[in-house]
Amino acid sequence: MEKLGRNDPCPCGSGKKYKHCCLLRETGPAETPHQRSPSDEELGIALVRQGKPDEAVVRLRKAIAKTPNHPVAHNNLGIALLMLGRTQEAAACYRTALAIAPDHFDAHCNLGNALLLEGRADEAVACYRRAIAIAPDKAAAHYNLGGALVNQGKPDEAVACYRRALAIDPNYVEAYTNLGNALAIQIKLDEAVVCYGRALALRPDFAEAHNDLGDALRRLGKMDEAAQSLRTALKLKPAFAEAYNNLGIVLQDTGRLDEALESIRTALKLKPDYFDAHFNLHSLLLDPDDPRPSIECLKKAIALKPDRDEYRFFLGLLLDYSGNSEGAADHFDRISRGAELYRAKLDAGGISNRQAGKPLS
């Protein structure tokens, strides 16, 4: 695991820089006092800071064994466990902290983060709302609530949350970026571009904002500007799979298919479980005379994201076209209005009149 830097995003998911969030939160001074040896909790926090959460867990458990009713130690142990991807254990730690101190703001926020990672958005929203009730003037809880509301498919409410976070902290870079993303969901692309611009004015080296700006510019049809923003993102963050994927879409839309193929494949090398990239690769590989490579890409996308109707629709379309009507029906049965969408697509493209080929599984 890479070392956790002071300027990296905080592992608790608040959206703030680590140095402005959990690095020093309720843990005392960063440097060890010269007059005594550091405590297990201080050592644990230092290990989290160094990107060594597994070692931090050992130290923080020792600290809790000595002072089991210390809510901050339980909260910090939860942060270390969340860094390790052990979300259920992290959630248990946050709940223990809250049993000891019901108004512990950080523990409510962090529990919400863990629940959101588990796909329990409704419960996460409740946690963030409790945190806001405890400390309504802290921007992080409004920001996190916005993320959970986007997850619930409520971008209008999310926009309001991000605006509240920015009213509290006008320099909250991540809130500008996520506000832009929520506006983009609402197809308010010009407003989204403004938000990304404000984020970049505050932090010009924020690769994620350059990537999101590039995607919004693509959707506005400003392909040259989009490509420039995405290449800037990649210059700042060379292993940025999402930027490679988005650049591939721009290149495909502008007819530069070989470059698009290379970009999408680079995204998948960096992130093999990137379902959107598998889906985008299918369109680049699509060949009416041999749809099998495209079909394999769609199968991989569905295996990673089985609830995406558009993946199943296109896979069903290709399976039926290739002669595997039974396999196609299985996918159409799983999506709403699948058959109707499928038939409309066939009629629009004139595909229904073409000769069926050998069935493909």
Contacts in CASP RR format, 6 or more apart in sequence:
PFRMAT RR
TARGET T0000
AUTHOR 0000-0000-0000
METHOD contacts of the structure
MODEL  1
MEKLGRNDPCPCGSGKKYKHCCLLRETGPAETPHQRSPSDEELGIALVRQ
GKPDEAVVRLRKAIAKTPNHPVAHNNLGIALLMLGRTQEAAACYRTALAI
APDHFDAHCNLGNALLLEGRADEAVACYRRAIAIAPDKAAAHYNLGGALV
NQGKPDEAVACYRRALAIDPNYVEAYTNLGNALAIQIKLDEAVVCYGRAL
ALRPDFAEAHNDLGDALRRLGKMDEAAQSLRTALKLKPAFAEAYNNLGIV
LQDTGRLDEALESIRTALKLKPDYFDAHFNLHSLLLDPDDPRPSIECLKK
AIALKPDRDEYRFFLGLLLDYSGNSEGAADHFDRISRGAELYRAKLDAGG
ISNRQAGKPLS
1 51 0 8 1.000
1 52 0 8 1.000
1 53 0 8 1.000
1 83 0 8 1.000
2 51 0 8 1.000
3 50 0 8 1.000
3 51 0 8 1.000
4 11 0 8 1.000
4 18 0 8 1.000
4 48 0 8 1.000
4 49 0 8 1.000
4 50 0 8 1.000
4 51 0 8 1.000
4 83 0 8 1.000
5 18 0 8 1.000
5 49 0 8 1.000
6 17 0 8 1.000
6 18 0 8 1.000
6 19 0 8 1.000
6 23 0 8 1.000
6 49 0 8 1.000
7 17 0 8 1.000
7 18 0 8 1.000
7 19 0 8 1.000
8 17 0 8 1.000
8 18 0 8 1.000
9 15 0 8 1.000
9 16 0 8 1.000
9 17 0 8 1.000
9 18 0 8 1.000
9 174 0 8 1.000
10 16 0 8 1.000
10 17 0 8 1.000
10 18 0 8 1.000
10 20 0 8 1.000
10 21 0 8 1.000
10 22 0 8 1.000
10 23 0 8 1.000
11 18 0 8 1.000
11 22 0 8 1.000
11 48 0 8 1.000
11 53 0 8 1.000
11 79 0 8 1.000
11 82 0 8 1.000
11 83 0 8 1.000
12 21 0 8 1.000
12 22 0 8 1.000
12 79 0 8 1.000
12 82 0 8 1.000
12 106 0 8 1.000
12 109 0 8 1.000
12 110 0 8 1.000
12 113 0 8 1.000
13 113 0 8 1.000
13 144 0 8 1.000
14 21 0 8 1.000
14 22 0 8 1.000
14 109 0 8 1.000
14 113 0 8 1.000
14 140 0 8 1.000
14 143 0 8 1.000
14 144 0 8 1.000
15 21 0 8 1.000
15 140 0 8 1.000
15 143 0 8 1.000
15 144 0 8 1.000
15 174 0 8 1.000
16 140 0 8 1.000
16 172 0 8 1.000
16 174 0 8 1.000
18 49 0 8 1.000
21 140 0 8 1.000
22 48 0 8 1.000
22 76 0 8 1.000
22 79 0 8 1.000
22 106 0 8 1.000
23 30 0 8 1.000
23 45 0 8 1.000
23 49 0 8 1.000
24 30 0 8 1.000
25 106 0 8 1.000
26 72 0 8 1.000
26 75 0 8 1.000
26 106 0 8 1.000
27 41 0 8 1.000
27 42 0 8 1.000
27 45 0 8 1.000
27 72 0 8 1.000
27 76 0 8 1.000
28 42 0 8 1.000
32 38 0 8 1.000
32 42 0 8 1.000
38 46 0 8 1.000
39 63 0 8 1.000
40 59 0 8 1.000
40 60 0 8 1.000
40 62 0 8 1.000
40 63 0 8 1.000
40 66 0 8 1.000
41 59 0 8 1.000
41 60 0 8 1.000
41 63 0 8 1.000
41 70 0 8 1.000
41 72 0 8 1.000
41 73 0 8 1.000
41 76 0 8 1.000
43 59 0 8 1.000
44 55 0 8 1.000
44 56 0 8 1.000
44 59 0 8 1.000
44 60 0 8 1.000
44 63 0 8 1.000
44 76 0 8 1.000
44 80 0 8 1.000
45 56 0 8 1.000
45 76 0 8 1.000
47 53 0 8 1.000
47 55 0 8 1.000
47 56 0 8 1.000
47 59 0 8 1.000
47 80 0 8 1.000
48 56 0 8 1.000
48 76 0 8 1.000
48 79 0 8 1.000
48 80 0 8 1.000
48 83 0 8 1.000
51 83 0 8 1.000
53 80 0 8 1.000
53 81 0 8 1.000
53 83 0 8 1.000
53 84 0 8 1.000
54 84 0 8 1.000
56 80 0 8 1.000
57 77 0 8 1.000
57 80 0 8 1.000
57 81 0 8 1.000
57 84 0 8 1.000
60 73 0 8 1.000
60 76 0 8 1.000
60 77 0 8 1.000
60 80 0 8 1.000
61 77 0 8 1.000
63 70 0 8 1.000
63 73 0 8 1.000
64 70 0 8 1.000
64 73 0 8 1.000
64 74 0 8 1.000
64 77 0 8 1.000
67 73 0 8 1.000
69 100 0 8 1.000
70 100 0 8 1.000
71 96 0 8 1.000
71 97 0 8 1.000
71 98 0 8 1.000
71 100 0 8 1.000
71 101 0 8 1.000
71 104 0 8 1.000
71 107 0 8 1.000
72 97 0 8 1.000
74 93 0 8 1.000
74 94 0 8 1.000
74 96 0 8 1.000
74 97 0 8 1.000
74 100 0 8 1.000
74 107 0 8 1.000
75 93 0 8 1.000
75 94 0 8 1.000
75 97 0 8 1.000
75 104 0 8 1.000
75 106 0 8 1.000
75 107 0 8 1.000
75 110 0 8 1.000
77 93 0 8 1.000
78 89 0 8 1.000
78 90 0 8 1.000
78 93 0 8 1.000
78 94 0 8 1.000
78 110 0 8 1.000
78 114 0 8 1.000
79 90 0 8 1.000
79 110 0 8 1.000
81 87 0 8 1.000
81 89 0 8 1.000
81 90 0 8 1.000
81 93 0 8 1.000
82 90 0 8 1.000
82 110 0 8 1.000
82 113 0 8 1.000
82 114 0 8 1.000
82 117 0 8 1.000
85 117 0 8 1.000
87 114 0 8 1.000
87 117 0 8 1.000
87 118 0 8 1.000
88 114 0 8 1.000
88 118 0 8 1.000
90 110 0 8 1.000
90 114 0 8 1.000
91 111 0 8 1.000
91 114 0 8 1.000
91 115 0 8 1.000
91 118 0 8 1.000
94 107 0 8 1.000
94 108 0 8 1.000
94 110 0 8 1.000
94 111 0 8 1.000
94 112 0 8 1.000
94 114 0 8 1.000
95 111 0 8 1.000
97 104 0 8 1.000
97 107 0 8 1.000
98 104 0 8 1.000
98 107 0 8 1.000
98 108 0 8 1.000
98 111 0 8 1.000
101 107 0 8 1.000
103 134 0 8 1.000
105 131 0 8 1.000
105 134 0 8 1.000
105 135 0 8 1.000
105 138 0 8 1.000
105 141 0 8 1.000
108 127 0 8 1.000
108 128 0 8 1.000
108 130 0 8 1.000
108 131 0 8 1.000
108 134 0 8 1.000
108 141 0 8 1.000
109 127 0 8 1.000
109 128 0 8 1.000
109 131 0 8 1.000
109 140 0 8 1.000
109 141 0 8 1.000
109 144 0 8 1.000
111 127 0 8 1.000
112 123 0 8 1.000
112 124 0 8 1.000
112 127 0 8 1.000
112 128 0 8 1.000
112 144 0 8 1.000
112 148 0 8 1.000
113 124 0 8 1.000
113 144 0 8 1.000
115 121 0 8 1.000
115 123 0 8 1.000
115 124 0 8 1.000
115 127 0 8 1.000
116 124 0 8 1.000
116 144 0 8 1.000
116 147 0 8 1.000
116 148 0 8 1.000
116 151 0 8 1.000
119 151 0 8 1.000
121 148 0 8 1.000
121 151 0 8 1.000
121 152 0 8 1.000
122 152 0 8 1.000
124 144 0 8 1.000
124 148 0 8 1.000
124 151 0 8 1.000
125 145 0 8 1.000
125 148 0 8 1.000
125 149 0 8 1.000
125 152 0 8 1.000
128 141 0 8 1.000
128 144 0 8 1.000
128 145 0 8 1.000
128 146 0 8 1.000
128 148 0 8 1.000
129 145 0 8 1.000
131 138 0 8 1.000
131 141 0 8 1.000
131 144 0 8 1.000
132 138 0 8 1.000
132 141 0 8 1.000
132 142 0 8 1.000
132 145 0 8 1.000
135 141 0 8 1.000
137 168 0 8 1.000
138 168 0 8 1.000
139 164 0 8 1.000
139 165 0 8 1.000
139 166 0 8 1.000
139 168 0 8 1.000
139 169 0 8 1.000
139 172 0 8 1.000
139 175 0 8 1.000
140 165 0 8 1.000
142 161 0 8 1.000
142 162 0 8 1.000
142 164 0 8 1.000
142 165 0 8 1.000
142 168 0 8 1.000
143 161 0 8 1.000
143 162 0 8 1.000
143 165 0 8 1.000
143 172 0 8 1.000
143 174 0 8 1.000
143 175 0 8 1.000
143 178 0 8 1.000
145 158 0 8 1.000
145 161 0 8 1.000
146 157 0 8 1.000
146 158 0 8 1.000
146 161 0 8 1.000
146 162 0 8 1.000
146 178 0 8 1.000
146 182 0 8 1.000
147 158 0 8 1.000
147 161 0 8 1.000
147 178 0 8 1.000
149 155 0 8 1.000
149 157 0 8 1.000
149 158 0 8 1.000
149 161 0 8 1.000
150 158 0 8 1.000
150 178 0 8 1.000
150 181 0 8 1.000
150 182 0 8 1.000
150 185 0 8 1.000
155 182 0 8 1.000
155 183 0 8 1.000
155 185 0 8 1.000
155 186 0 8 1.000
156 186 0 8 1.000
158 178 0 8 1.000
158 182 0 8 1.000
159 179 0 8 1.000
159 182 0 8 1.000
159 183 0 8 1.000
159 186 0 8 1.000
162 175 0 8 1.000
162 176 0 8 1.000
162 178 0 8 1.000
162 179 0 8 1.000
162 180 0 8 1.000
162 182 0 8 1.000
163 179 0 8 1.000
165 172 0 8 1.000
165 175 0 8 1.000
166 172 0 8 1.000
166 175 0 8 1.000
166 176 0 8 1.000
166 179 0 8 1.000
169 175 0 8 1.000
171 202 0 8 1.000
173 199 0 8 1.000
173 202 0 8 1.000
173 203 0 8 1.000
173 206 0 8 1.000
173 209 0 8 1.000
174 199 0 8 1.000
176 195 0 8 1.000
176 196 0 8 1.000
176 197 0 8 1.000
176 198 0 8 1.000
176 199 0 8 1.000
176 202 0 8 1.000
176 209 0 8 1.000
177 195 0 8 1.000
177 196 0 8 1.000
177 199 0 8 1.000
177 206 0 8 1.000
177 208 0 8 1.000
177 209 0 8 1.000
177 212 0 8 1.000
179 195 0 8 1.000
180 191 0 8 1.000
180 192 0 8 1.000
180 195 0 8 1.000
180 196 0 8 1.000
180 212 0 8 1.000
180 216 0 8 1.000
181 192 0 8 1.000
181 212 0 8 1.000
183 189 0 8 1.000
183 191 0 8 1.000
183 192 0 8 1.000
183 195 0 8 1.000
184 192 0 8 1.000
184 212 0 8 1.000
184 215 0 8 1.000
184 216 0 8 1.000
184 219 0 8 1.000
189 216 0 8 1.000
189 219 0 8 1.000
189 220 0 8 1.000
190 220 0 8 1.000
192 212 0 8 1.000
192 216 0 8 1.000
193 213 0 8 1.000
193 216 0 8 1.000
193 217 0 8 1.000
193 220 0 8 1.000
196 209 0 8 1.000
196 210 0 8 1.000
196 212 0 8 1.000
196 213 0 8 1.000
196 216 0 8 1.000
197 209 0 8 1.000
197 213 0 8 1.000
199 206 0 8 1.000
199 209 0 8 1.000
200 206 0 8 1.000
200 209 0 8 1.000
200 210 0 8 1.000
200 213 0 8 1.000
203 209 0 8 1.000
205 236 0 8 1.000
206 236 0 8 1.000
207 232 0 8 1.000
207 233 0 8 1.000
207 234 0 8 1.000
207 236 0 8 1.000
207 237 0 8 1.000
207 240 0 8 1.000
207 243 0 8 1.000
208 233 0 8 1.000
210 229 0 8 1.000
210 230 0 8 1.000
210 232 0 8 1.000
210 233 0 8 1.000
210 236 0 8 1.000
210 243 0 8 1.000
211 229 0 8 1.000
211 230 0 8 1.000
211 233 0 8 1.000
211 240 0 8 1.000
211 242 0 8 1.000
211 243 0 8 1.000
211 246 0 8 1.000
213 229 0 8 1.000
214 225 0 8 1.000
214 226 0 8 1.000
214 227 0 8 1.000
214 229 0 8 1.000
214 230 0 8 1.000
214 233 0 8 1.000
214 246 0 8 1.000
214 250 0 8 1.000
215 226 0 8 1.000
215 230 0 8 1.000
215 246 0 8 1.000
217 223 0 8 1.000
217 225 0 8 1.000
217 226 0 8 1.000
217 229 0 8 1.000
218 226 0 8 1.000
218 246 0 8 1.000
218 249 0 8 1.000
218 250 0 8 1.000
218 253 0 8 1.000
223 250 0 8 1.000
223 253 0 8 1.000
223 254 0 8 1.000
226 246 0 8 1.000
226 250 0 8 1.000
227 247 0 8 1.000
227 250 0 8 1.000
227 251 0 8 1.000
227 254 0 8 1.000
230 243 0 8 1.000
230 246 0 8 1.000
230 247 0 8 1.000
230 250 0 8 1.000
231 247 0 8 1.000
233 240 0 8 1.000
233 243 0 8 1.000
234 240 0 8 1.000
234 243 0 8 1.000
234 244 0 8 1.000
234 247 0 8 1.000
237 243 0 8 1.000
239 270 0 8 1.000
240 270 0 8 1.000
241 266 0 8 1.000
241 267 0 8 1.000
241 268 0 8 1.000
241 270 0 8 1.000
241 271 0 8 1.000
241 274 0 8 1.000
241 277 0 8 1.000
242 267 0 8 1.000
242 274 0 8 1.000
244 263 0 8 1.000
244 264 0 8 1.000
244 266 0 8 1.000
244 267 0 8 1.000
244 270 0 8 1.000
244 277 0 8 1.000
245 263 0 8 1.000
245 264 0 8 1.000
245 267 0 8 1.000
245 274 0 8 1.000
245 276 0 8 1.000
245 277 0 8 1.000
245 280 0 8 1.000
247 263 0 8 1.000
248 259 0 8 1.000
248 260 0 8 1.000
248 263 0 8 1.000
248 264 0 8 1.000
248 267 0 8 1.000
248 280 0 8 1.000
249 260 0 8 1.000
249 280 0 8 1.000
250 260 0 8 1.000
251 257 0 8 1.000
251 259 0 8 1.000
251 260 0 8 1.000
251 263 0 8 1.000
252 260 0 8 1.000
252 280 0 8 1.000
252 283 0 8 1.000
252 284 0 8 1.000
257 284 0 8 1.000
260 284 0 8 1.000
261 281 0 8 1.000
261 284 0 8 1.000
261 285 0 8 1.000
264 277 0 8 1.000
264 280 0 8 1.000
264 281 0 8 1.000
264 284 0 8 1.000
265 281 0 8 1.000
267 274 0 8 1.000
267 277 0 8 1.000
268 274 0 8 1.000
268 277 0 8 1.000
268 278 0 8 1.000
268 281 0 8 1.000
271 277 0 8 1.000
273 304 0 8 1.000
275 300 0 8 1.000
275 301 0 8 1.000
275 304 0 8 1.000
275 305 0 8 1.000
275 308 0 8 1.000
275 311 0 8 1.000
276 301 0 8 1.000
278 297 0 8 1.000
278 298 0 8 1.000
278 300 0 8 1.000
278 301 0 8 1.000
278 304 0 8 1.000
279 297 0 8 1.000
279 298 0 8 1.000
279 301 0 8 1.000
279 308 0 8 1.000
279 310 0 8 1.000
279 311 0 8 1.000
279 314 0 8 1.000
281 297 0 8 1.000
282 293 0 8 1.000
282 294 0 8 1.000
282 295 0 8 1.000
282 297 0 8 1.000
282 298 0 8 1.000
282 301 0 8 1.000
282 314 0 8 1.000
283 294 0 8 1.000
285 293 0 8 1.000
285 294 0 8 1.000
285 297 0 8 1.000
286 294 0 8 1.000
286 318 0 8 1.000
287 293 0 8 1.000
287 294 0 8 1.000
288 321 0 8 1.000
288 354 0 8 1.000
291 318 0 8 1.000
291 321 0 8 1.000
291 322 0 8 1.000
291 360 0 8 1.000
292 322 0 8 1.000
292 360 0 8 1.000
294 318 0 8 1.000
295 315 0 8 1.000
295 318 0 8 1.000
295 319 0 8 1.000
295 322 0 8 1.000
295 360 0 8 1.000
298 311 0 8 1.000
298 314 0 8 1.000
298 315 0 8 1.000
298 318 0 8 1.000
299 315 0 8 1.000
301 308 0 8 1.000
301 311 0 8 1.000
302 308 0 8 1.000
302 311 0 8 1.000
302 312 0 8 1.000
302 315 0 8 1.000
302 331 0 8 1.000
305 311 0 8 1.000
309 335 0 8 1.000
309 336 0 8 1.000
309 338 0 8 1.000
312 331 0 8 1.000
312 332 0 8 1.000
312 334 0 8 1.000
312 335 0 8 1.000
313 331 0 8 1.000
313 332 0 8 1.000
313 335 0 8 1.000
313 338 0 8 1.000
313 341 0 8 1.000
313 342 0 8 1.000
313 345 0 8 1.000
315 328 0 8 1.000
315 331 0 8 1.000
316 327 0 8 1.000
316 328 0 8 1.000
316 331 0 8 1.000
316 332 0 8 1.000
316 342 0 8 1.000
317 328 0 8 1.000
317 342 0 8 1.000
317 345 0 8 1.000
317 346 0 8 1.000
317 351 0 8 1.000
318 360 0 8 1.000
319 325 0 8 1.000
319 327 0 8 1.000
319 328 0 8 1.000
319 331 0 8 1.000
319 360 0 8 1.000
320 327 0 8 1.000
320 328 0 8 1.000
320 342 0 8 1.000
321 351 0 8 1.000
321 354 0 8 1.000
321 356 0 8 1.000
321 357 0 8 1.000
322 356 0 8 1.000
322 357 0 8 1.000
322 358 0 8 1.000
322 359 0 8 1.000
322 360 0 8 1.000
323 356 0 8 1.000
323 357 0 8 1.000
323 358 0 8 1.000
323 359 0 8 1.000
323 360 0 8 1.000
324 359 0 8 1.000
324 360 0 8 1.000
324 361 0 8 1.000
327 361 0 8 1.000
328 342 0 8 1.000
332 338 0 8 1.000
332 339 0 8 1.000
332 342 0 8 1.000
335 341 0 8 1.000
343 352 0 8 1.000
345 351 0 8 1.000
346 352 0 8 1.000
END
